[in-house]
Amino acid sequence: MTREPHATSLPAGHTWWRVADAAWADPLDATWADRVGGRWNAPGDGPTLYLNADIATARAQVPRMLAGTAIDPEDLRDDAPFVLVPVRLPTRQRVADATTDTGLVALGLPRTYPRRARGGEVPWSDCRRAARATRAAGLRGVHARSAATPDGSGRELAWFPASGARARPAGPALDFAEWRHEPGRTG
């Protein structure tokens, strides 16, 4: 059962990372997820921009993005069409905490998130229900443990922009070759 979300403030000036297709006209368009849905929003719930707290978490998104295709992430070439966009959000963003046990319980999610206590991934329907409660509370997103990292150690953000608010690029996009490997690893 979802209760009142446990609110927290995002750090001011933090650089978030958006994994995008190089062909996208606007990789910071939050309306796309509103049309197709995602973990933290069903189609029509409202604009949502999915961001990663660091490059390692962004890197972990690639295999998830390719799930269900015949493409093995290790077979991608350095010129694959994935880019990483550094992003800054407007200041004073209050979001629901889905990184701590307290925050997860308040959202009606298991303390073991992103996994269920008995195994398996927490279903999107549970995340979407929690996100609807977050929107109803007037919060600007869900700061969560990343389902893309096997142990949930990464952090990601489903950001719900206020009317007229936009994320801004914090620098040029990085080509896939610049971020696909962990530092010190070339292949």
PyMOL commands that place a pseudoatom at each C-alpha (Angstrom):
pseudoatom trace, name=CA, resn=MET, resi=1, chain=A, elem=C, hetatm=0, pos=[0.000, 0.000, 0.000]
pseudoatom trace, name=CA, resn=THR, resi=2, chain=A, elem=C, hetatm=0, pos=[1.406, 3.381, -1.004]
pseudoatom trace, name=CA, resn=ARG, resi=3, chain=A, elem=C, hetatm=0, pos=[1.594, 6.002, 1.741]
pseudoatom trace, name=CA, resn=GLU, resi=4, chain=A, elem=C, hetatm=0, pos=[2.789, 9.595, 1.534]
pseudoatom trace, name=CA, resn=PRO, resi=5, chain=A, elem=C, hetatm=0, pos=[6.144, 9.540, -0.304]
pseudoatom trace, name=CA, resn=HIS, resi=6, chain=A, elem=C, hetatm=0, pos=[9.277, 10.338, 1.681]
pseudoatom trace, name=CA, resn=ALA, resi=7, chain=A, elem=C, hetatm=0, pos=[10.473, 13.555, 0.022]
pseudoatom trace, name=CA, resn=THR, resi=8, chain=A, elem=C, hetatm=0, pos=[14.083, 14.511, -0.500]
pseudoatom trace, name=CA, resn=SER, resi=9, chain=A, elem=C, hetatm=0, pos=[15.853, 17.310, -2.362]
pseudoatom trace, name=CA, resn=LEU, resi=10, chain=A, elem=C, hetatm=0, pos=[18.083, 16.647, -5.334]
pseudoatom trace, name=CA, resn=PRO, resi=11, chain=A, elem=C, hetatm=0, pos=[21.596, 18.037, -4.992]
pseudoatom trace, name=CA, resn=ALA, resi=12, chain=A, elem=C, hetatm=0, pos=[21.913, 21.459, -6.622]
pseudoatom trace, name=CA, resn=GLY, resi=13, chain=A, elem=C, hetatm=0, pos=[24.204, 21.554, -9.625]
pseudoatom trace, name=CA, resn=HIS, resi=14, chain=A, elem=C, hetatm=0, pos=[24.433, 17.770, -9.996]
pseudoatom trace, name=CA, resn=THR, resi=15, chain=A, elem=C, hetatm=0, pos=[25.163, 16.505, -13.505]
pseudoatom trace, name=CA, resn=TRP, resi=16, chain=A, elem=C, hetatm=0, pos=[22.745, 13.779, -14.514]
pseudoatom trace, name=CA, resn=TRP, resi=17, chain=A, elem=C, hetatm=0, pos=[23.287, 11.551, -17.564]
pseudoatom trace, name=CA, resn=ARG, resi=18, chain=A, elem=C, hetatm=0, pos=[20.791, 10.726, -20.297]
pseudoatom trace, name=CA, resn=VAL, resi=19, chain=A, elem=C, hetatm=0, pos=[21.412, 7.730, -22.569]
pseudoatom trace, name=CA, resn=ALA, resi=20, chain=A, elem=C, hetatm=0, pos=[20.068, 8.685, -25.985]
pseudoatom trace, name=CA, resn=ASP, resi=21, chain=A, elem=C, hetatm=0, pos=[20.064, 7.694, -29.625]
pseudoatom trace, name=CA, resn=ALA, resi=22, chain=A, elem=C, hetatm=0, pos=[22.288, 10.049, -31.619]
pseudoatom trace, name=CA, resn=ALA, resi=23, chain=A, elem=C, hetatm=0, pos=[19.449, 10.447, -34.150]
pseudoatom trace, name=CA, resn=TRP, resi=24, chain=A, elem=C, hetatm=0, pos=[16.969, 11.847, -31.630]
pseudoatom trace, name=CA, resn=ALA, resi=25, chain=A, elem=C, hetatm=0, pos=[16.091, 15.464, -32.435]
pseudoatom trace, name=CA, resn=ASP, resi=26, chain=A, elem=C, hetatm=0, pos=[15.765, 16.334, -28.735]
pseudoatom trace, name=CA, resn=PRO, resi=27, chain=A, elem=C, hetatm=0, pos=[17.197, 13.794, -26.275]
pseudoatom trace, name=CA, resn=LEU, resi=28, chain=A, elem=C, hetatm=0, pos=[15.794, 15.839, -23.374]
pseudoatom trace, name=CA, resn=ASP, resi=29, chain=A, elem=C, hetatm=0, pos=[12.188, 15.684, -24.584]
pseudoatom trace, name=CA, resn=ALA, resi=30, chain=A, elem=C, hetatm=0, pos=[10.196, 14.436, -21.576]
pseudoatom trace, name=CA, resn=THR, resi=31, chain=A, elem=C, hetatm=0, pos=[7.017, 13.946, -23.631]
pseudoatom trace, name=CA, resn=TRP, resi=32, chain=A, elem=C, hetatm=0, pos=[8.304, 10.802, -25.376]
pseudoatom trace, name=CA, resn=ALA, resi=33, chain=A, elem=C, hetatm=0, pos=[8.023, 8.666, -22.228]
pseudoatom trace, name=CA, resn=ASP, resi=34, chain=A, elem=C, hetatm=0, pos=[4.539, 10.085, -21.675]
pseudoatom trace, name=CA, resn=ARG, resi=35, chain=A, elem=C, hetatm=0, pos=[3.516, 8.600, -25.022]
pseudoatom trace, name=CA, resn=VAL, resi=36, chain=A, elem=C, hetatm=0, pos=[5.167, 5.183, -24.655]
pseudoatom trace, name=CA, resn=GLY, resi=37, chain=A, elem=C, hetatm=0, pos=[5.511, 4.708, -20.882]
pseudoatom trace, name=CA, resn=GLY, resi=38, chain=A, elem=C, hetatm=0, pos=[8.368, 3.383, -18.801]
pseudoatom trace, name=CA, resn=ARG, resi=39, chain=A, elem=C, hetatm=0, pos=[9.112, 1.902, -15.399]
pseudoatom trace, name=CA, resn=TRP, resi=40, chain=A, elem=C, hetatm=0, pos=[7.907, 4.996, -13.508]
pseudoatom trace, name=CA, resn=ASN, resi=41, chain=A, elem=C, hetatm=0, pos=[5.097, 6.144, -15.828]
pseudoatom trace, name=CA, resn=ALA, resi=42, chain=A, elem=C, hetatm=0, pos=[2.326, 4.587, -17.848]
pseudoatom trace, name=CA, resn=PRO, resi=43, chain=A, elem=C, hetatm=0, pos=[1.418, 6.217, -21.161]
pseudoatom trace, name=CA, resn=GLY, resi=44, chain=A, elem=C, hetatm=0, pos=[-0.518, 9.397, -20.400]
pseudoatom trace, name=CA, resn=ASP, resi=45, chain=A, elem=C, hetatm=0, pos=[0.700, 9.808, -16.799]
pseudoatom trace, name=CA, resn=GLY, resi=46, chain=A, elem=C, hetatm=0, pos=[2.662, 12.930, -17.714]
pseudoatom trace, name=CA, resn=PRO, resi=47, chain=A, elem=C, hetatm=0, pos=[6.058, 13.965, -19.071]
pseudoatom trace, name=CA, resn=THR, resi=48, chain=A, elem=C, hetatm=0, pos=[8.923, 11.927, -17.629]
pseudoatom trace, name=CA, resn=LEU, resi=49, chain=A, elem=C, hetatm=0, pos=[12.639, 12.134, -18.309]
pseudoatom trace, name=CA, resn=TYR, resi=50, chain=A, elem=C, hetatm=0, pos=[14.759, 9.137, -17.329]
pseudoatom trace, name=CA, resn=LEU, resi=51, chain=A, elem=C, hetatm=0, pos=[18.243, 10.062, -16.080]
pseudoatom trace, name=CA, resn=ASN, resi=52, chain=A, elem=C, hetatm=0, pos=[21.212, 8.334, -14.454]
pseudoatom trace, name=CA, resn=ALA, resi=53, chain=A, elem=C, hetatm=0, pos=[23.165, 9.689, -11.493]
pseudoatom trace, name=CA, resn=ASP, resi=54, chain=A, elem=C, hetatm=0, pos=[26.541, 8.642, -12.915]
pseudoatom trace, name=CA, resn=ILE, resi=55, chain=A, elem=C, hetatm=0, pos=[28.195, 7.233, -16.008]
pseudoatom trace, name=CA, resn=ALA, resi=56, chain=A, elem=C, hetatm=0, pos=[28.502, 3.704, -14.580]
pseudoatom trace, name=CA, resn=THR, resi=57, chain=A, elem=C, hetatm=0, pos=[24.716, 3.525, -14.145]
pseudoatom trace, name=CA, resn=ALA, resi=58, chain=A, elem=C, hetatm=0, pos=[24.197, 4.943, -17.640]
pseudoatom trace, name=CA, resn=ARG, resi=59, chain=A, elem=C, hetatm=0, pos=[26.527, 2.258, -19.006]
pseudoatom trace, name=CA, resn=ALA, resi=60, chain=A, elem=C, hetatm=0, pos=[24.417, -0.410, -17.272]
pseudoatom trace, name=CA, resn=GLN, resi=61, chain=A, elem=C, hetatm=0, pos=[21.336, 0.833, -19.155]
pseudoatom trace, name=CA, resn=VAL, resi=62, chain=A, elem=C, hetatm=0, pos=[22.626, -0.287, -22.567]
pseudoatom trace, name=CA, resn=PRO, resi=63, chain=A, elem=C, hetatm=0, pos=[22.033, -4.044, -22.062]
pseudoatom trace, name=CA, resn=ARG, resi=64, chain=A, elem=C, hetatm=0, pos=[18.538, -3.271, -20.750]
pseudoatom trace, name=CA, resn=MET, resi=65, chain=A, elem=C, hetatm=0, pos=[17.808, -1.103, -23.795]
pseudoatom trace, name=CA, resn=LEU, resi=66, chain=A, elem=C, hetatm=0, pos=[18.853, -3.977, -26.068]
pseudoatom trace, name=CA, resn=ALA, resi=67, chain=A, elem=C, hetatm=0, pos=[16.890, -6.648, -24.174]
pseudoatom trace, name=CA, resn=GLY, resi=68, chain=A, elem=C, hetatm=0, pos=[14.603, -8.541, -26.490]
pseudoatom trace, name=CA, resn=THR, resi=69, chain=A, elem=C, hetatm=0, pos=[16.770, -7.871, -29.532]
pseudoatom trace, name=CA, resn=ALA, resi=70, chain=A, elem=C, hetatm=0, pos=[19.347, -10.125, -31.143]
pseudoatom trace, name=CA, resn=ILE, resi=71, chain=A, elem=C, hetatm=0, pos=[22.082, -7.574, -30.327]
pseudoatom trace, name=CA, resn=ASP, resi=72, chain=A, elem=C, hetatm=0, pos=[24.651, -8.443, -27.682]
pseudoatom trace, name=CA, resn=PRO, resi=73, chain=A, elem=C, hetatm=0, pos=[26.000, -5.229, -26.115]
pseudoatom trace, name=CA, resn=GLU, resi=74, chain=A, elem=C, hetatm=0, pos=[29.540, -6.634, -26.328]
pseudoatom trace, name=CA, resn=ASP, resi=75, chain=A, elem=C, hetatm=0, pos=[29.163, -6.846, -30.116]
pseudoatom trace, name=CA, resn=LEU, resi=76, chain=A, elem=C, hetatm=0, pos=[28.443, -3.112, -30.458]
pseudoatom trace, name=CA, resn=ARG, resi=77, chain=A, elem=C, hetatm=0, pos=[31.092, -1.074, -32.188]
pseudoatom trace, name=CA, resn=ASP, resi=78, chain=A, elem=C, hetatm=0, pos=[32.467, 2.151, -30.753]
pseudoatom trace, name=CA, resn=ASP, resi=79, chain=A, elem=C, hetatm=0, pos=[30.470, 4.084, -33.346]
pseudoatom trace, name=CA, resn=ALA, resi=80, chain=A, elem=C, hetatm=0, pos=[27.122, 2.638, -32.190]
pseudoatom trace, name=CA, resn=PRO, resi=81, chain=A, elem=C, hetatm=0, pos=[24.449, 5.356, -32.179]
pseudoatom trace, name=CA, resn=PHE, resi=82, chain=A, elem=C, hetatm=0, pos=[24.251, 5.698, -28.381]
pseudoatom trace, name=CA, resn=VAL, resi=83, chain=A, elem=C, hetatm=0, pos=[25.291, 9.024, -26.891]
pseudoatom trace, name=CA, resn=LEU, resi=84, chain=A, elem=C, hetatm=0, pos=[25.456, 10.204, -23.313]
pseudoatom trace, name=CA, resn=VAL, resi=85, chain=A, elem=C, hetatm=0, pos=[24.085, 13.665, -22.655]
pseudoatom trace, name=CA, resn=PRO, resi=86, chain=A, elem=C, hetatm=0, pos=[25.163, 15.517, -19.491]
pseudoatom trace, name=CA, resn=VAL, resi=87, chain=A, elem=C, hetatm=0, pos=[22.084, 17.176, -17.986]
pseudoatom trace, name=CA, resn=ARG, resi=88, chain=A, elem=C, hetatm=0, pos=[21.298, 19.860, -15.432]
pseudoatom trace, name=CA, resn=LEU, resi=89, chain=A, elem=C, hetatm=0, pos=[17.869, 20.224, -13.880]
pseudoatom trace, name=CA, resn=PRO, resi=90, chain=A, elem=C, hetatm=0, pos=[16.256, 23.360, -12.482]
pseudoatom trace, name=CA, resn=THR, resi=91, chain=A, elem=C, hetatm=0, pos=[17.208, 24.018, -8.854]
pseudoatom trace, name=CA, resn=ARG, resi=92, chain=A, elem=C, hetatm=0, pos=[15.166, 23.069, -5.796]
pseudoatom trace, name=CA, resn=GLN, resi=93, chain=A, elem=C, hetatm=0, pos=[13.723, 19.811, -7.101]
pseudoatom trace, name=CA, resn=ARG, resi=94, chain=A, elem=C, hetatm=0, pos=[11.870, 17.806, -4.437]
pseudoatom trace, name=CA, resn=VAL, resi=95, chain=A, elem=C, hetatm=0, pos=[11.447, 14.140, -5.332]
pseudoatom trace, name=CA, resn=ALA, resi=96, chain=A, elem=C, hetatm=0, pos=[10.336, 10.874, -3.745]
pseudoatom trace, name=CA, resn=ASP, resi=97, chain=A, elem=C, hetatm=0, pos=[13.110, 8.844, -2.176]
pseudoatom trace, name=CA, resn=ALA, resi=98, chain=A, elem=C, hetatm=0, pos=[13.299, 5.287, -3.514]
pseudoatom trace, name=CA, resn=THR, resi=99, chain=A, elem=C, hetatm=0, pos=[16.922, 4.746, -2.462]
pseudoatom trace, name=CA, resn=THR, resi=100, chain=A, elem=C, hetatm=0, pos=[16.485, 4.121, 1.274]
pseudoatom trace, name=CA, resn=ASP, resi=101, chain=A, elem=C, hetatm=0, pos=[14.423, 1.547, 3.124]
pseudoatom trace, name=CA, resn=THR, resi=102, chain=A, elem=C, hetatm=0, pos=[12.308, 4.353, 4.621]
pseudoatom trace, name=CA, resn=GLY, resi=103, chain=A, elem=C, hetatm=0, pos=[11.589, 5.829, 1.200]
pseudoatom trace, name=CA, resn=LEU, resi=104, chain=A, elem=C, hetatm=0, pos=[10.824, 2.481, -0.391]
pseudoatom trace, name=CA, resn=VAL, resi=105, chain=A, elem=C, hetatm=0, pos=[8.392, 1.463, 2.356]
pseudoatom trace, name=CA, resn=ALA, resi=106, chain=A, elem=C, hetatm=0, pos=[6.617, 4.840, 2.081]
pseudoatom trace, name=CA, resn=LEU, resi=107, chain=A, elem=C, hetatm=0, pos=[6.122, 4.153, -1.647]
pseudoatom trace, name=CA, resn=GLY, resi=108, chain=A, elem=C, hetatm=0, pos=[4.797, 0.661, -1.003]
pseudoatom trace, name=CA, resn=LEU, resi=109, chain=A, elem=C, hetatm=0, pos=[7.884, -0.953, -2.540]
pseudoatom trace, name=CA, resn=PRO, resi=110, chain=A, elem=C, hetatm=0, pos=[9.952, -3.730, -0.926]
pseudoatom trace, name=CA, resn=ARG, resi=111, chain=A, elem=C, hetatm=0, pos=[13.149, -2.866, 0.950]
pseudoatom trace, name=CA, resn=THR, resi=112, chain=A, elem=C, hetatm=0, pos=[14.867, -5.216, -1.504]
pseudoatom trace, name=CA, resn=TYR, resi=113, chain=A, elem=C, hetatm=0, pos=[13.999, -2.984, -4.494]
pseudoatom trace, name=CA, resn=PRO, resi=114, chain=A, elem=C, hetatm=0, pos=[14.738, -3.344, -7.420]
pseudoatom trace, name=CA, resn=ARG, resi=115, chain=A, elem=C, hetatm=0, pos=[14.281, -7.045, -6.634]
pseudoatom trace, name=CA, resn=ARG, resi=116, chain=A, elem=C, hetatm=0, pos=[11.409, -8.732, -4.866]
pseudoatom trace, name=CA, resn=ALA, resi=117, chain=A, elem=C, hetatm=0, pos=[12.227, -10.326, -1.532]
pseudoatom trace, name=CA, resn=ARG, resi=118, chain=A, elem=C, hetatm=0, pos=[11.733, -13.796, -3.041]
pseudoatom trace, name=CA, resn=GLY, resi=119, chain=A, elem=C, hetatm=0, pos=[13.515, -12.999, -6.285]
pseudoatom trace, name=CA, resn=GLY, resi=120, chain=A, elem=C, hetatm=0, pos=[12.598, -11.456, -9.566]
pseudoatom trace, name=CA, resn=GLU, resi=121, chain=A, elem=C, hetatm=0, pos=[12.353, -7.817, -10.476]
pseudoatom trace, name=CA, resn=VAL, resi=122, chain=A, elem=C, hetatm=0, pos=[9.718, -5.572, -8.911]
pseudoatom trace, name=CA, resn=PRO, resi=123, chain=A, elem=C, hetatm=0, pos=[7.062, -5.161, -11.636]
pseudoatom trace, name=CA, resn=TRP, resi=124, chain=A, elem=C, hetatm=0, pos=[6.597, -1.880, -13.454]
pseudoatom trace, name=CA, resn=SER, resi=125, chain=A, elem=C, hetatm=0, pos=[2.981, -1.760, -12.266]
pseudoatom trace, name=CA, resn=ASP, resi=126, chain=A, elem=C, hetatm=0, pos=[4.200, -1.341, -8.660]
pseudoatom trace, name=CA, resn=CYS, resi=127, chain=A, elem=C, hetatm=0, pos=[6.622, 1.401, -9.696]
pseudoatom trace, name=CA, resn=ARG, resi=128, chain=A, elem=C, hetatm=0, pos=[3.941, 3.195, -11.697]
pseudoatom trace, name=CA, resn=ARG, resi=129, chain=A, elem=C, hetatm=0, pos=[1.544, 3.122, -8.732]
pseudoatom trace, name=CA, resn=ALA, resi=130, chain=A, elem=C, hetatm=0, pos=[4.270, 4.643, -6.532]
pseudoatom trace, name=CA, resn=ALA, resi=131, chain=A, elem=C, hetatm=0, pos=[5.004, 7.288, -9.166]
pseudoatom trace, name=CA, resn=ARG, resi=132, chain=A, elem=C, hetatm=0, pos=[1.336, 8.276, -9.367]
pseudoatom trace, name=CA, resn=ALA, resi=133, chain=A, elem=C, hetatm=0, pos=[1.356, 8.848, -5.586]
pseudoatom trace, name=CA, resn=THR, resi=134, chain=A, elem=C, hetatm=0, pos=[4.536, 10.894, -6.052]
pseudoatom trace, name=CA, resn=ARG, resi=135, chain=A, elem=C, hetatm=0, pos=[2.896, 13.107, -8.685]
pseudoatom trace, name=CA, resn=ALA, resi=136, chain=A, elem=C, hetatm=0, pos=[-0.218, 13.475, -6.496]
pseudoatom trace, name=CA, resn=ALA, resi=137, chain=A, elem=C, hetatm=0, pos=[2.016, 14.698, -3.649]
pseudoatom trace, name=CA, resn=GLY, resi=138, chain=A, elem=C, hetatm=0, pos=[3.379, 17.417, -5.956]
pseudoatom trace, name=CA, resn=LEU, resi=139, chain=A, elem=C, hetatm=0, pos=[6.891, 15.971, -6.102]
pseudoatom trace, name=CA, resn=ARG, resi=140, chain=A, elem=C, hetatm=0, pos=[9.030, 16.268, -9.236]
pseudoatom trace, name=CA, resn=GLY, resi=141, chain=A, elem=C, hetatm=0, pos=[10.124, 12.670, -9.657]
pseudoatom trace, name=CA, resn=VAL, resi=142, chain=A, elem=C, hetatm=0, pos=[11.398, 9.461, -8.126]
pseudoatom trace, name=CA, resn=HIS, resi=143, chain=A, elem=C, hetatm=0, pos=[15.082, 9.135, -7.166]
pseudoatom trace, name=CA, resn=ALA, resi=144, chain=A, elem=C, hetatm=0, pos=[15.562, 5.373, -7.143]
pseudoatom trace, name=CA, resn=ARG, resi=145, chain=A, elem=C, hetatm=0, pos=[17.970, 2.497, -6.899]
pseudoatom trace, name=CA, resn=SER, resi=146, chain=A, elem=C, hetatm=0, pos=[18.685, 1.501, -10.469]
pseudoatom trace, name=CA, resn=ALA, resi=147, chain=A, elem=C, hetatm=0, pos=[17.126, -1.667, -11.803]
pseudoatom trace, name=CA, resn=ALA, resi=148, chain=A, elem=C, hetatm=0, pos=[19.901, -1.661, -14.422]
pseudoatom trace, name=CA, resn=THR, resi=149, chain=A, elem=C, hetatm=0, pos=[22.604, -2.453, -11.861]
pseudoatom trace, name=CA, resn=PRO, resi=150, chain=A, elem=C, hetatm=0, pos=[22.363, -6.069, -10.665]
pseudoatom trace, name=CA, resn=ASP, resi=151, chain=A, elem=C, hetatm=0, pos=[22.654, -5.135, -6.982]
pseudoatom trace, name=CA, resn=GLY, resi=152, chain=A, elem=C, hetatm=0, pos=[20.674, -1.873, -7.180]
pseudoatom trace, name=CA, resn=SER, resi=153, chain=A, elem=C, hetatm=0, pos=[23.792, 0.140, -6.311]
pseudoatom trace, name=CA, resn=GLY, resi=154, chain=A, elem=C, hetatm=0, pos=[23.327, 2.588, -9.192]
pseudoatom trace, name=CA, resn=ARG, resi=155, chain=A, elem=C, hetatm=0, pos=[21.005, 5.542, -8.909]
pseudoatom trace, name=CA, resn=GLU, resi=156, chain=A, elem=C, hetatm=0, pos=[18.554, 6.858, -11.460]
pseudoatom trace, name=CA, resn=LEU, resi=157, chain=A, elem=C, hetatm=0, pos=[15.914, 9.535, -11.612]
pseudoatom trace, name=CA, resn=ALA, resi=158, chain=A, elem=C, hetatm=0, pos=[12.513, 9.576, -13.247]
pseudoatom trace, name=CA, resn=TRP, resi=159, chain=A, elem=C, hetatm=0, pos=[12.015, 13.349, -13.430]
pseudoatom trace, name=CA, resn=PHE, resi=160, chain=A, elem=C, hetatm=0, pos=[8.533, 14.832, -13.767]
pseudoatom trace, name=CA, resn=PRO, resi=161, chain=A, elem=C, hetatm=0, pos=[9.093, 18.386, -15.023]
pseudoatom trace, name=CA, resn=ALA, resi=162, chain=A, elem=C, hetatm=0, pos=[6.795, 21.160, -13.868]
pseudoatom trace, name=CA, resn=SER, resi=163, chain=A, elem=C, hetatm=0, pos=[4.859, 22.922, -16.607]
pseudoatom trace, name=CA, resn=GLY, resi=164, chain=A, elem=C, hetatm=0, pos=[7.354, 24.955, -18.634]
pseudoatom trace, name=CA, resn=ALA, resi=165, chain=A, elem=C, hetatm=0, pos=[10.409, 23.465, -16.889]
pseudoatom trace, name=CA, resn=ARG, resi=166, chain=A, elem=C, hetatm=0, pos=[13.147, 21.857, -18.988]
pseudoatom trace, name=CA, resn=ALA, resi=167, chain=A, elem=C, hetatm=0, pos=[16.303, 19.921, -18.404]
pseudoatom trace, name=CA, resn=ARG, resi=168, chain=A, elem=C, hetatm=0, pos=[19.315, 21.607, -20.015]
pseudoatom trace, name=CA, resn=PRO, resi=169, chain=A, elem=C, hetatm=0, pos=[22.443, 20.085, -21.535]
pseudoatom trace, name=CA, resn=ALA, resi=170, chain=A, elem=C, hetatm=0, pos=[25.431, 20.575, -19.230]
pseudoatom trace, name=CA, resn=GLY, resi=171, chain=A, elem=C, hetatm=0, pos=[27.920, 20.131, -22.073]
pseudoatom trace, name=CA, resn=PRO, resi=172, chain=A, elem=C, hetatm=0, pos=[28.327, 18.275, -25.334]
pseudoatom trace, name=CA, resn=ALA, resi=173, chain=A, elem=C, hetatm=0, pos=[27.025, 14.725, -25.712]
pseudoatom trace, name=CA, resn=LEU, resi=174, chain=A, elem=C, hetatm=0, pos=[29.633, 11.990, -25.389]
pseudoatom trace, name=CA, resn=ASP, resi=175, chain=A, elem=C, hetatm=0, pos=[29.989, 9.540, -28.267]
pseudoatom trace, name=CA, resn=PHE, resi=176, chain=A, elem=C, hetatm=0, pos=[29.572, 5.861, -27.351]
pseudoatom trace, name=CA, resn=ALA, resi=177, chain=A, elem=C, hetatm=0, pos=[33.332, 5.204, -27.584]
pseudoatom trace, name=CA, resn=GLU, resi=178, chain=A, elem=C, hetatm=0, pos=[33.912, 7.789, -24.838]
pseudoatom trace, name=CA, resn=TRP, resi=179, chain=A, elem=C, hetatm=0, pos=[31.751, 6.123, -22.192]
pseudoatom trace, name=CA, resn=ARG, resi=180, chain=A, elem=C, hetatm=0, pos=[30.964, 2.529, -23.137]
pseudoatom trace, name=CA, resn=HIS, resi=181, chain=A, elem=C, hetatm=0, pos=[33.833, 0.977, -21.161]
pseudoatom trace, name=CA, resn=GLU, resi=182, chain=A, elem=C, hetatm=0, pos=[34.721, 1.296, -17.519]
pseudoatom trace, name=CA, resn=PRO, resi=183, chain=A, elem=C, hetatm=0, pos=[37.784, 3.510, -16.969]
pseudoatom trace, name=CA, resn=GLY, resi=184, chain=A, elem=C, hetatm=0, pos=[40.937, 1.530, -17.664]
pseudoatom trace, name=CA, resn=ARG, resi=185, chain=A, elem=C, hetatm=0, pos=[39.071, -1.123, -19.681]
pseudoatom trace, name=CA, resn=THR, resi=186, chain=A, elem=C, hetatm=0, pos=[39.208, -1.101, -23.448]
pseudoatom trace, name=CA, resn=GLY, resi=187, chain=A, elem=C, hetatm=0, pos=[37.344, -4.173, -24.517]
for i in range(1, 187): cmd.bond("trace and resi %d" % i, "trace and resi %d" % (i + 1))
show_as sticks, trace
zoom trace
